[in-house]
Amino acid sequence: MEISGAAGATALKQAQTQQSIGFAVLGKANDAAKAEGKAAVALLDSAAETTGKRSSAPGQGQRIDVVA
């Protein structure tokens, strides 16, 4: 089966467009993953700062006392 010049050009353009869309989608997914990673690092940094501010004195900030 032979493809005419116009049909071949159309198929080529379609393949190029599909490839461009695929790269755009992958780029967006990559950007979202980077943002998620940065948010996770910020959360861990915040938790580390909060943990570092706790008192290390005996009975201060190391446990939860519950009275029933």
CHARMM internal coordinates of N, CA and C (Angstrom, degrees):
IC EDIT
DIST 1 N 1 CA 1.4551
DIST 1 CA 1 C 1.5181
ANGL 1 N 1 CA 1 C 108.15
DIST 1 C 2 N 1.2977
ANGL 1 CA 1 C 2 N 115.62
DIHE 1 N 1 CA 1 C 2 N 129.07
DIST 2 N 2 CA 1.4511
ANGL 1 C 2 N 2 CA 121.29
DIHE 1 CA 1 C 2 N 2 CA -178.14
DIST 2 CA 2 C 1.5279
ANGL 2 N 2 CA 2 C 110.13
DIHE 1 C 2 N 2 CA 2 C -103.72
DIST 2 C 3 N 1.3182
ANGL 2 CA 2 C 3 N 115.95
DIHE 2 N 2 CA 2 C 3 N 139.37
DIST 3 N 3 CA 1.4669
ANGL 2 C 3 N 3 CA 120.66
DIHE 2 CA 2 C 3 N 3 CA 178.80
DIST 3 CA 3 C 1.5197
ANGL 3 N 3 CA 3 C 108.04
DIHE 2 C 3 N 3 CA 3 C -99.28
DIST 3 C 4 N 1.3265
ANGL 3 CA 3 C 4 N 115.30
DIHE 3 N 3 CA 3 C 4 N 133.18
DIST 4 N 4 CA 1.4631
ANGL 3 C 4 N 4 CA 118.82
DIHE 3 CA 3 C 4 N 4 CA 179.09
DIST 4 CA 4 C 1.5185
ANGL 4 N 4 CA 4 C 109.91
DIHE 3 C 4 N 4 CA 4 C -71.27
DIST 4 C 5 N 1.3228
ANGL 4 CA 4 C 5 N 116.11
DIHE 4 N 4 CA 4 C 5 N 164.94
DIST 5 N 5 CA 1.4644
ANGL 4 C 5 N 5 CA 121.23
DIHE 4 CA 4 C 5 N 5 CA -179.60
DIST 5 CA 5 C 1.5149
ANGL 5 N 5 CA 5 C 112.52
DIHE 4 C 5 N 5 CA 5 C -58.56
DIST 5 C 6 N 1.3215
ANGL 5 CA 5 C 6 N 117.77
DIHE 5 N 5 CA 5 C 6 N -43.86
DIST 6 N 6 CA 1.4654
ANGL 5 C 6 N 6 CA 121.47
DIHE 5 CA 5 C 6 N 6 CA -179.23
DIST 6 CA 6 C 1.5217
ANGL 6 N 6 CA 6 C 111.10
DIHE 5 C 6 N 6 CA 6 C -67.38
DIST 6 C 7 N 1.3255
ANGL 6 CA 6 C 7 N 116.35
DIHE 6 N 6 CA 6 C 7 N -42.15
DIST 7 N 7 CA 1.4630
ANGL 6 C 7 N 7 CA 119.84
DIHE 6 CA 6 C 7 N 7 CA 179.82
DIST 7 CA 7 C 1.5208
ANGL 7 N 7 CA 7 C 110.24
DIHE 6 C 7 N 7 CA 7 C -66.94
DIST 7 C 8 N 1.3149
ANGL 7 CA 7 C 8 N 117.58
DIHE 7 N 7 CA 7 C 8 N -38.40
DIST 8 N 8 CA 1.4675
ANGL 7 C 8 N 8 CA 121.10
DIHE 7 CA 7 C 8 N 8 CA 177.80
DIST 8 CA 8 C 1.5085
ANGL 8 N 8 CA 8 C 111.93
DIHE 7 C 8 N 8 CA 8 C -65.43
DIST 8 C 9 N 1.3352
ANGL 8 CA 8 C 9 N 115.49
DIHE 8 N 8 CA 8 C 9 N -41.71
DIST 9 N 9 CA 1.4644
ANGL 8 C 9 N 9 CA 119.44
DIHE 8 CA 8 C 9 N 9 CA 178.51
DIST 9 CA 9 C 1.5221
ANGL 9 N 9 CA 9 C 110.86
DIHE 8 C 9 N 9 CA 9 C -64.76
DIST 9 C 10 N 1.3238
ANGL 9 CA 9 C 10 N 115.93
DIHE 9 N 9 CA 9 C 10 N -39.67
DIST 10 N 10 CA 1.4720
ANGL 9 C 10 N 10 CA 120.27
DIHE 9 CA 9 C 10 N 10 CA 178.56
DIST 10 CA 10 C 1.5250
ANGL 10 N 10 CA 10 C 110.27
DIHE 9 C 10 N 10 CA 10 C -65.23
DIST 10 C 11 N 1.3145
ANGL 10 CA 10 C 11 N 116.90
DIHE 10 N 10 CA 10 C 11 N -43.35
DIST 11 N 11 CA 1.4671
ANGL 10 C 11 N 11 CA 120.47
DIHE 10 CA 10 C 11 N 11 CA 179.20
DIST 11 CA 11 C 1.5209
ANGL 11 N 11 CA 11 C 110.92
DIHE 10 C 11 N 11 CA 11 C -63.60
DIST 11 C 12 N 1.3298
ANGL 11 CA 11 C 12 N 116.75
DIHE 11 N 11 CA 11 C 12 N -40.40
DIST 12 N 12 CA 1.4553
ANGL 11 C 12 N 12 CA 121.10
DIHE 11 CA 11 C 12 N 12 CA 178.69
DIST 12 CA 12 C 1.5242
ANGL 12 N 12 CA 12 C 110.76
DIHE 11 C 12 N 12 CA 12 C -63.83
DIST 12 C 13 N 1.3243
ANGL 12 CA 12 C 13 N 116.48
DIHE 12 N 12 CA 12 C 13 N -45.49
DIST 13 N 13 CA 1.4665
ANGL 12 C 13 N 13 CA 120.80
DIHE 12 CA 12 C 13 N 13 CA 179.72
DIST 13 CA 13 C 1.5281
ANGL 13 N 13 CA 13 C 110.73
DIHE 12 C 13 N 13 CA 13 C -62.84
DIST 13 C 14 N 1.3389
ANGL 13 CA 13 C 14 N 116.03
DIHE 13 N 13 CA 13 C 14 N -39.93
DIST 14 N 14 CA 1.4594
ANGL 13 C 14 N 14 CA 120.49
DIHE 13 CA 13 C 14 N 14 CA 178.71
DIST 14 CA 14 C 1.5336
ANGL 14 N 14 CA 14 C 110.23
DIHE 13 C 14 N 14 CA 14 C -63.18
DIST 14 C 15 N 1.3126
ANGL 14 CA 14 C 15 N 117.04
DIHE 14 N 14 CA 14 C 15 N -43.40
DIST 15 N 15 CA 1.4637
ANGL 14 C 15 N 15 CA 120.84
DIHE 14 CA 14 C 15 N 15 CA 179.66
DIST 15 CA 15 C 1.5257
ANGL 15 N 15 CA 15 C 111.02
DIHE 14 C 15 N 15 CA 15 C -64.61
DIST 15 C 16 N 1.3336
ANGL 15 CA 15 C 16 N 117.03
DIHE 15 N 15 CA 15 C 16 N -39.98
DIST 16 N 16 CA 1.4655
ANGL 15 C 16 N 16 CA 120.49
DIHE 15 CA 15 C 16 N 16 CA 178.76
DIST 16 CA 16 C 1.5248
ANGL 16 N 16 CA 16 C 110.97
DIHE 15 C 16 N 16 CA 16 C -65.77
DIST 16 C 17 N 1.3342
ANGL 16 CA 16 C 17 N 116.32
DIHE 16 N 16 CA 16 C 17 N -41.51
DIST 17 N 17 CA 1.4683
ANGL 16 C 17 N 17 CA 120.41
DIHE 16 CA 16 C 17 N 17 CA 178.82
DIST 17 CA 17 C 1.5195
ANGL 17 N 17 CA 17 C 110.43
DIHE 16 C 17 N 17 CA 17 C -64.31
DIST 17 C 18 N 1.3265
ANGL 17 CA 17 C 18 N 116.42
DIHE 17 N 17 CA 17 C 18 N -43.39
DIST 18 N 18 CA 1.4569
ANGL 17 C 18 N 18 CA 121.09
DIHE 17 CA 17 C 18 N 18 CA 179.10
DIST 18 CA 18 C 1.5299
ANGL 18 N 18 CA 18 C 110.81
DIHE 17 C 18 N 18 CA 18 C -61.55
DIST 18 C 19 N 1.3146
ANGL 18 CA 18 C 19 N 116.33
DIHE 18 N 18 CA 18 C 19 N -40.24
DIST 19 N 19 CA 1.4573
ANGL 18 C 19 N 19 CA 120.90
DIHE 18 CA 18 C 19 N 19 CA 178.69
DIST 19 CA 19 C 1.5260
ANGL 19 N 19 CA 19 C 110.51
DIHE 18 C 19 N 19 CA 19 C -65.95
DIST 19 C 20 N 1.3328
ANGL 19 CA 19 C 20 N 117.22
DIHE 19 N 19 CA 19 C 20 N -41.99
DIST 20 N 20 CA 1.4661
ANGL 19 C 20 N 20 CA 121.20
DIHE 19 CA 19 C 20 N 20 CA 178.91
DIST 20 CA 20 C 1.5225
ANGL 20 N 20 CA 20 C 111.10
DIHE 19 C 20 N 20 CA 20 C -61.99
DIST 20 C 21 N 1.3232
ANGL 20 CA 20 C 21 N 115.74
DIHE 20 N 20 CA 20 C 21 N -41.22
DIST 21 N 21 CA 1.4701
ANGL 20 C 21 N 21 CA 120.18
DIHE 20 CA 20 C 21 N 21 CA 178.42
DIST 21 CA 21 C 1.5274
ANGL 21 N 21 CA 21 C 109.79
DIHE 20 C 21 N 21 CA 21 C -64.80
DIST 21 C 22 N 1.3215
ANGL 21 CA 21 C 22 N 116.60
DIHE 21 N 21 CA 21 C 22 N -41.67
DIST 22 N 22 CA 1.4708
ANGL 21 C 22 N 22 CA 120.22
DIHE 21 CA 21 C 22 N 22 CA 178.66
DIST 22 CA 22 C 1.5162
ANGL 22 N 22 CA 22 C 111.88
DIHE 21 C 22 N 22 CA 22 C -60.75
DIST 22 C 23 N 1.3344
ANGL 22 CA 22 C 23 N 116.71
DIHE 22 N 22 CA 22 C 23 N -42.76
DIST 23 N 23 CA 1.4618
ANGL 22 C 23 N 23 CA 119.86
DIHE 22 CA 22 C 23 N 23 CA 178.12
DIST 23 CA 23 C 1.5278
ANGL 23 N 23 CA 23 C 111.32
DIHE 22 C 23 N 23 CA 23 C -65.96
DIST 23 C 24 N 1.3290
ANGL 23 CA 23 C 24 N 117.09
DIHE 23 N 23 CA 23 C 24 N -38.29
DIST 24 N 24 CA 1.4673
ANGL 23 C 24 N 24 CA 120.22
DIHE 23 CA 23 C 24 N 24 CA 178.90
DIST 24 CA 24 C 1.5243
ANGL 24 N 24 CA 24 C 110.98
DIHE 23 C 24 N 24 CA 24 C -64.55
DIST 24 C 25 N 1.3228
ANGL 24 CA 24 C 25 N 116.60
DIHE 24 N 24 CA 24 C 25 N -42.25
DIST 25 N 25 CA 1.4692
ANGL 24 C 25 N 25 CA 120.65
DIHE 24 CA 24 C 25 N 25 CA 179.16
DIST 25 CA 25 C 1.5235
ANGL 25 N 25 CA 25 C 110.41
DIHE 24 C 25 N 25 CA 25 C -64.48
DIST 25 C 26 N 1.3273
ANGL 25 CA 25 C 26 N 116.67
DIHE 25 N 25 CA 25 C 26 N -43.63
DIST 26 N 26 CA 1.4662
ANGL 25 C 26 N 26 CA 119.61
DIHE 25 CA 25 C 26 N 26 CA 178.05
DIST 26 CA 26 C 1.5214
ANGL 26 N 26 CA 26 C 111.35
DIHE 25 C 26 N 26 CA 26 C -63.43
DIST 26 C 27 N 1.3334
ANGL 26 CA 26 C 27 N 116.61
DIHE 26 N 26 CA 26 C 27 N -37.76
DIST 27 N 27 CA 1.4582
ANGL 26 C 27 N 27 CA 120.17
DIHE 26 CA 26 C 27 N 27 CA 177.77
DIST 27 CA 27 C 1.5181
ANGL 27 N 27 CA 27 C 111.72
DIHE 26 C 27 N 27 CA 27 C -62.74
DIST 27 C 28 N 1.3333
ANGL 27 CA 27 C 28 N 116.12
DIHE 27 N 27 CA 27 C 28 N -43.28
DIST 28 N 28 CA 1.4676
ANGL 27 C 28 N 28 CA 120.23
DIHE 27 CA 27 C 28 N 28 CA 178.45
DIST 28 CA 28 C 1.5255
ANGL 28 N 28 CA 28 C 110.90
DIHE 27 C 28 N 28 CA 28 C -64.13
DIST 28 C 29 N 1.3325
ANGL 28 CA 28 C 29 N 116.77
DIHE 28 N 28 CA 28 C 29 N -42.37
DIST 29 N 29 CA 1.4611
ANGL 28 C 29 N 29 CA 120.50
DIHE 28 CA 28 C 29 N 29 CA 178.69
DIST 29 CA 29 C 1.5276
ANGL 29 N 29 CA 29 C 110.58
DIHE 28 C 29 N 29 CA 29 C -63.01
DIST 29 C 30 N 1.3221
ANGL 29 CA 29 C 30 N 116.68
DIHE 29 N 29 CA 29 C 30 N -39.36
DIST 30 N 30 CA 1.4594
ANGL 29 C 30 N 30 CA 121.28
DIHE 29 CA 29 C 30 N 30 CA 178.18
DIST 30 CA 30 C 1.5264
ANGL 30 N 30 CA 30 C 110.63
DIHE 29 C 30 N 30 CA 30 C -64.89
DIST 30 C 31 N 1.3315
ANGL 30 CA 30 C 31 N 116.83
DIHE 30 N 30 CA 30 C 31 N -43.26
DIST 31 N 31 CA 1.4660
ANGL 30 C 31 N 31 CA 120.57
DIHE 30 CA 30 C 31 N 31 CA 178.08
DIST 31 CA 31 C 1.5289
ANGL 31 N 31 CA 31 C 110.87
DIHE 30 C 31 N 31 CA 31 C -61.52
DIST 31 C 32 N 1.3299
ANGL 31 CA 31 C 32 N 116.48
DIHE 31 N 31 CA 31 C 32 N -42.11
DIST 32 N 32 CA 1.4660
ANGL 31 C 32 N 32 CA 120.41
DIHE 31 CA 31 C 32 N 32 CA 179.66
DIST 32 CA 32 C 1.5297
ANGL 32 N 32 CA 32 C 110.58
DIHE 31 C 32 N 32 CA 32 C -64.65
DIST 32 C 33 N 1.3272
ANGL 32 CA 32 C 33 N 117.19
DIHE 32 N 32 CA 32 C 33 N -40.36
DIST 33 N 33 CA 1.4615
ANGL 32 C 33 N 33 CA 120.48
DIHE 32 CA 32 C 33 N 33 CA 178.83
DIST 33 CA 33 C 1.5210
ANGL 33 N 33 CA 33 C 111.42
DIHE 32 C 33 N 33 CA 33 C -65.47
DIST 33 C 34 N 1.3335
ANGL 33 CA 33 C 34 N 117.10
DIHE 33 N 33 CA 33 C 34 N -39.41
DIST 34 N 34 CA 1.4656
ANGL 33 C 34 N 34 CA 120.29
DIHE 33 CA 33 C 34 N 34 CA 177.22
DIST 34 CA 34 C 1.5202
ANGL 34 N 34 CA 34 C 110.91
DIHE 33 C 34 N 34 CA 34 C -63.73
DIST 34 C 35 N 1.3435
ANGL 34 CA 34 C 35 N 116.65
DIHE 34 N 34 CA 34 C 35 N -43.40
DIST 35 N 35 CA 1.4682
ANGL 34 C 35 N 35 CA 120.31
DIHE 34 CA 34 C 35 N 35 CA 179.13
DIST 35 CA 35 C 1.5229
ANGL 35 N 35 CA 35 C 110.85
DIHE 34 C 35 N 35 CA 35 C -63.26
DIST 35 C 36 N 1.3211
ANGL 35 CA 35 C 36 N 116.37
DIHE 35 N 35 CA 35 C 36 N -40.94
DIST 36 N 36 CA 1.4628
ANGL 35 C 36 N 36 CA 120.35
DIHE 35 CA 35 C 36 N 36 CA 178.41
DIST 36 CA 36 C 1.5241
ANGL 36 N 36 CA 36 C 110.72
DIHE 35 C 36 N 36 CA 36 C -64.11
DIST 36 C 37 N 1.3226
ANGL 36 CA 36 C 37 N 116.54
DIHE 36 N 36 CA 36 C 37 N -40.06
DIST 37 N 37 CA 1.4625
ANGL 36 C 37 N 37 CA 120.72
DIHE 36 CA 36 C 37 N 37 CA 177.78
DIST 37 CA 37 C 1.5191
ANGL 37 N 37 CA 37 C 112.12
DIHE 36 C 37 N 37 CA 37 C -64.12
DIST 37 C 38 N 1.3331
ANGL 37 CA 37 C 38 N 115.87
DIHE 37 N 37 CA 37 C 38 N -42.65
DIST 38 N 38 CA 1.4693
ANGL 37 C 38 N 38 CA 119.59
DIHE 37 CA 37 C 38 N 38 CA 178.52
DIST 38 CA 38 C 1.5263
ANGL 38 N 38 CA 38 C 110.86
DIHE 37 C 38 N 38 CA 38 C -63.95
DIST 38 C 39 N 1.3348
ANGL 38 CA 38 C 39 N 116.77
DIHE 38 N 38 CA 38 C 39 N -38.76
DIST 39 N 39 CA 1.4628
ANGL 38 C 39 N 39 CA 120.39
DIHE 38 CA 38 C 39 N 39 CA 178.49
DIST 39 CA 39 C 1.5273
ANGL 39 N 39 CA 39 C 110.67
DIHE 38 C 39 N 39 CA 39 C -65.41
DIST 39 C 40 N 1.3251
ANGL 39 CA 39 C 40 N 116.92
DIHE 39 N 39 CA 39 C 40 N -39.40
DIST 40 N 40 CA 1.4673
ANGL 39 C 40 N 40 CA 120.52
DIHE 39 CA 39 C 40 N 40 CA 178.96
DIST 40 CA 40 C 1.5233
ANGL 40 N 40 CA 40 C 110.77
DIHE 39 C 40 N 40 CA 40 C -65.18
DIST 40 C 41 N 1.3216
ANGL 40 CA 40 C 41 N 116.64
DIHE 40 N 40 CA 40 C 41 N -41.75
DIST 41 N 41 CA 1.4652
ANGL 40 C 41 N 41 CA 120.61
DIHE 40 CA 40 C 41 N 41 CA 178.66
DIST 41 CA 41 C 1.5276
ANGL 41 N 41 CA 41 C 110.00
DIHE 40 C 41 N 41 CA 41 C -64.39
DIST 41 C 42 N 1.3293
ANGL 41 CA 41 C 42 N 117.08
DIHE 41 N 41 CA 41 C 42 N -41.91
DIST 42 N 42 CA 1.4704
ANGL 41 C 42 N 42 CA 120.48
DIHE 41 CA 41 C 42 N 42 CA 178.46
DIST 42 CA 42 C 1.5251
ANGL 42 N 42 CA 42 C 110.63
DIHE 41 C 42 N 42 CA 42 C -62.58
DIST 42 C 43 N 1.3286
ANGL 42 CA 42 C 43 N 117.08
DIHE 42 N 42 CA 42 C 43 N -39.97
DIST 43 N 43 CA 1.4590
ANGL 42 C 43 N 43 CA 120.89
DIHE 42 CA 42 C 43 N 43 CA 178.46
DIST 43 CA 43 C 1.5248
ANGL 43 N 43 CA 43 C 110.98
DIHE 42 C 43 N 43 CA 43 C -64.49
DIST 43 C 44 N 1.3279
ANGL 43 CA 43 C 44 N 116.46
DIHE 43 N 43 CA 43 C 44 N -42.77
DIST 44 N 44 CA 1.4657
ANGL 43 C 44 N 44 CA 120.07
DIHE 43 CA 43 C 44 N 44 CA 177.87
DIST 44 CA 44 C 1.5248
ANGL 44 N 44 CA 44 C 111.54
DIHE 43 C 44 N 44 CA 44 C -65.24
DIST 44 C 45 N 1.3296
ANGL 44 CA 44 C 45 N 117.22
DIHE 44 N 44 CA 44 C 45 N -40.66
DIST 45 N 45 CA 1.4651
ANGL 44 C 45 N 45 CA 120.48
DIHE 44 CA 44 C 45 N 45 CA 177.04
DIST 45 CA 45 C 1.5228
ANGL 45 N 45 CA 45 C 111.00
DIHE 44 C 45 N 45 CA 45 C -61.97
DIST 45 C 46 N 1.3215
ANGL 45 CA 45 C 46 N 115.89
DIHE 45 N 45 CA 45 C 46 N -42.25
DIST 46 N 46 CA 1.4582
ANGL 45 C 46 N 46 CA 120.47
DIHE 45 CA 45 C 46 N 46 CA 178.91
DIST 46 CA 46 C 1.5265
ANGL 46 N 46 CA 46 C 110.92
DIHE 45 C 46 N 46 CA 46 C -63.42
DIST 46 C 47 N 1.3192
ANGL 46 CA 46 C 47 N 116.19
DIHE 46 N 46 CA 46 C 47 N -42.45
DIST 47 N 47 CA 1.4683
ANGL 46 C 47 N 47 CA 119.97
DIHE 46 CA 46 C 47 N 47 CA 178.42
DIST 47 CA 47 C 1.5217
ANGL 47 N 47 CA 47 C 110.71
DIHE 46 C 47 N 47 CA 47 C -64.31
DIST 47 C 48 N 1.3256
ANGL 47 CA 47 C 48 N 116.87
DIHE 47 N 47 CA 47 C 48 N -38.84
DIST 48 N 48 CA 1.4627
ANGL 47 C 48 N 48 CA 120.19
DIHE 47 CA 47 C 48 N 48 CA 179.33
DIST 48 CA 48 C 1.5258
ANGL 48 N 48 CA 48 C 111.04
DIHE 47 C 48 N 48 CA 48 C -65.90
DIST 48 C 49 N 1.3341
ANGL 48 CA 48 C 49 N 117.09
DIHE 48 N 48 CA 48 C 49 N -39.23
DIST 49 N 49 CA 1.4650
ANGL 48 C 49 N 49 CA 120.43
DIHE 48 CA 48 C 49 N 49 CA 177.95
DIST 49 CA 49 C 1.5176
ANGL 49 N 49 CA 49 C 110.52
DIHE 48 C 49 N 49 CA 49 C -65.37
DIST 49 C 50 N 1.3280
ANGL 49 CA 49 C 50 N 116.56
DIHE 49 N 49 CA 49 C 50 N -41.90
DIST 50 N 50 CA 1.4623
ANGL 49 C 50 N 50 CA 120.68
DIHE 49 CA 49 C 50 N 50 CA 179.95
DIST 50 CA 50 C 1.5236
ANGL 50 N 50 CA 50 C 110.23
DIHE 49 C 50 N 50 CA 50 C -64.28
DIST 50 C 51 N 1.3185
ANGL 50 CA 50 C 51 N 116.91
DIHE 50 N 50 CA 50 C 51 N -42.21
DIST 51 N 51 CA 1.4667
ANGL 50 C 51 N 51 CA 121.72
DIHE 50 CA 50 C 51 N 51 CA 179.57
DIST 51 CA 51 C 1.5236
ANGL 51 N 51 CA 51 C 110.28
DIHE 50 C 51 N 51 CA 51 C -65.14
DIST 51 C 52 N 1.3075
ANGL 51 CA 51 C 52 N 116.60
DIHE 51 N 51 CA 51 C 52 N -38.48
DIST 52 N 52 CA 1.4605
ANGL 51 C 52 N 52 CA 120.76
DIHE 51 CA 51 C 52 N 52 CA -179.22
DIST 52 CA 52 C 1.5174
ANGL 52 N 52 CA 52 C 113.36
DIHE 51 C 52 N 52 CA 52 C -68.41
DIST 52 C 53 N 1.3269
ANGL 52 CA 52 C 53 N 118.44
DIHE 52 N 52 CA 52 C 53 N -21.70
DIST 53 N 53 CA 1.4670
ANGL 52 C 53 N 53 CA 122.23
DIHE 52 CA 52 C 53 N 53 CA -177.72
DIST 53 CA 53 C 1.5184
ANGL 53 N 53 CA 53 C 112.70
DIHE 52 C 53 N 53 CA 53 C -85.13
DIST 53 C 54 N 1.3367
ANGL 53 CA 53 C 54 N 117.16
DIHE 53 N 53 CA 53 C 54 N -9.84
DIST 54 N 54 CA 1.4588
ANGL 53 C 54 N 54 CA 119.24
DIHE 53 CA 53 C 54 N 54 CA -179.81
DIST 54 CA 54 C 1.5264
ANGL 54 N 54 CA 54 C 110.29
DIHE 53 C 54 N 54 CA 54 C -68.45
DIST 54 C 55 N 1.2876
ANGL 54 CA 54 C 55 N 115.35
DIHE 54 N 54 CA 54 C 55 N 146.89
DIST 55 N 55 CA 1.4586
ANGL 54 C 55 N 55 CA 121.10
DIHE 54 CA 54 C 55 N 55 CA 177.82
DIST 55 CA 55 C 1.5206
ANGL 55 N 55 CA 55 C 110.09
DIHE 54 C 55 N 55 CA 55 C -72.53
DIST 55 C 56 N 1.3084
ANGL 55 CA 55 C 56 N 116.08
DIHE 55 N 55 CA 55 C 56 N 142.55
DIST 56 N 56 CA 1.4600
ANGL 55 C 56 N 56 CA 119.78
DIHE 55 CA 55 C 56 N 56 CA 176.91
DIST 56 CA 56 C 1.5222
ANGL 56 N 56 CA 56 C 111.32
DIHE 55 C 56 N 56 CA 56 C -103.13
DIST 56 C 57 N 1.3358
ANGL 56 CA 56 C 57 N 116.90
DIHE 56 N 56 CA 56 C 57 N 7.43
DIST 57 N 57 CA 1.4583
ANGL 56 C 57 N 57 CA 120.54
DIHE 56 CA 56 C 57 N 57 CA 178.14
DIST 57 CA 57 C 1.5308
ANGL 57 N 57 CA 57 C 109.14
DIHE 56 C 57 N 57 CA 57 C -67.78
DIST 57 C 58 N 1.3112
ANGL 57 CA 57 C 58 N 117.47
DIHE 57 N 57 CA 57 C 58 N 148.31
DIST 58 N 58 CA 1.4724
ANGL 57 C 58 N 58 CA 120.31
DIHE 57 CA 57 C 58 N 58 CA 179.96
DIST 58 CA 58 C 1.5220
ANGL 58 N 58 CA 58 C 111.71
DIHE 57 C 58 N 58 CA 58 C -55.40
DIST 58 C 59 N 1.3321
ANGL 58 CA 58 C 59 N 115.58
DIHE 58 N 58 CA 58 C 59 N 128.58
DIST 59 N 59 CA 1.4618
ANGL 58 C 59 N 59 CA 120.42
DIHE 58 CA 58 C 59 N 59 CA 178.12
DIST 59 CA 59 C 1.5175
ANGL 59 N 59 CA 59 C 114.24
DIHE 58 C 59 N 59 CA 59 C 79.94
DIST 59 C 60 N 1.3086
ANGL 59 CA 59 C 60 N 118.47
DIHE 59 N 59 CA 59 C 60 N 3.70
DIST 60 N 60 CA 1.4590
ANGL 59 C 60 N 60 CA 121.30
DIHE 59 CA 59 C 60 N 60 CA -177.80
DIST 60 CA 60 C 1.5241
ANGL 60 N 60 CA 60 C 110.81
DIHE 59 C 60 N 60 CA 60 C -115.62
DIST 60 C 61 N 1.3250
ANGL 60 CA 60 C 61 N 117.08
DIHE 60 N 60 CA 60 C 61 N 109.90
DIST 61 N 61 CA 1.4490
ANGL 60 C 61 N 61 CA 121.49
DIHE 60 CA 60 C 61 N 61 CA 172.03
DIST 61 CA 61 C 1.5060
ANGL 61 N 61 CA 61 C 116.69
DIHE 60 C 61 N 61 CA 61 C 75.07
DIST 61 C 62 N 1.3180
ANGL 61 CA 61 C 62 N 117.58
DIHE 61 N 61 CA 61 C 62 N 7.83
DIST 62 N 62 CA 1.4575
ANGL 61 C 62 N 62 CA 119.46
DIHE 61 CA 61 C 62 N 62 CA -177.87
DIST 62 CA 62 C 1.5216
ANGL 62 N 62 CA 62 C 113.03
DIHE 61 C 62 N 62 CA 62 C -103.78
DIST 62 C 63 N 1.3199
ANGL 62 CA 62 C 63 N 118.10
DIHE 62 N 62 CA 62 C 63 N -12.40
DIST 63 N 63 CA 1.4565
ANGL 62 C 63 N 63 CA 120.35
DIHE 62 CA 62 C 63 N 63 CA -178.06
DIST 63 CA 63 C 1.5297
ANGL 63 N 63 CA 63 C 109.48
DIHE 62 C 63 N 63 CA 63 C -154.18
DIST 63 C 64 N 1.2949
ANGL 63 CA 63 C 64 N 114.15
DIHE 63 N 63 CA 63 C 64 N 170.40
DIST 64 N 64 CA 1.4722
ANGL 63 C 64 N 64 CA 120.20
DIHE 63 CA 63 C 64 N 64 CA 177.11
DIST 64 CA 64 C 1.5259
ANGL 64 N 64 CA 64 C 106.80
DIHE 63 C 64 N 64 CA 64 C -112.09
DIST 64 C 65 N 1.3271
ANGL 64 CA 64 C 65 N 116.94
DIHE 64 N 64 CA 64 C 65 N 123.87
DIST 65 N 65 CA 1.4527
ANGL 64 C 65 N 65 CA 121.51
DIHE 64 CA 64 C 65 N 65 CA 176.71
DIST 65 CA 65 C 1.5254
ANGL 65 N 65 CA 65 C 108.42
DIHE 64 C 65 N 65 CA 65 C -93.45
DIST 65 C 66 N 1.3146
ANGL 65 CA 65 C 66 N 116.34
DIHE 65 N 65 CA 65 C 66 N 129.62
DIST 66 N 66 CA 1.4528
ANGL 65 C 66 N 66 CA 121.10
DIHE 65 CA 65 C 66 N 66 CA -179.12
DIST 66 CA 66 C 1.5312
ANGL 66 N 66 CA 66 C 107.89
DIHE 65 C 66 N 66 CA 66 C -120.77
DIST 66 C 67 N 1.3146
ANGL 66 CA 66 C 67 N 115.27
DIHE 66 N 66 CA 66 C 67 N 127.99
DIST 67 N 67 CA 1.4595
ANGL 66 C 67 N 67 CA 120.70
DIHE 66 CA 66 C 67 N 67 CA 177.57
DIST 67 CA 67 C 1.5127
ANGL 67 N 67 CA 67 C 106.73
DIHE 66 C 67 N 67 CA 67 C -115.67
DIST 67 C 68 N 1.3479
ANGL 67 CA 67 C 68 N 116.31
DIHE 67 N 67 CA 67 C 68 N 124.80
DIST 68 N 68 CA 1.4650
ANGL 67 C 68 N 68 CA 119.48
DIHE 67 CA 67 C 68 N 68 CA -179.23
DIST 68 CA 68 C 1.5023
ANGL 68 N 68 CA 68 C 110.26
DIHE 67 C 68 N 68 CA 68 C -104.69
END
COOR INIT
IC SEED 1 N 1 CA 1 C
IC BUILD
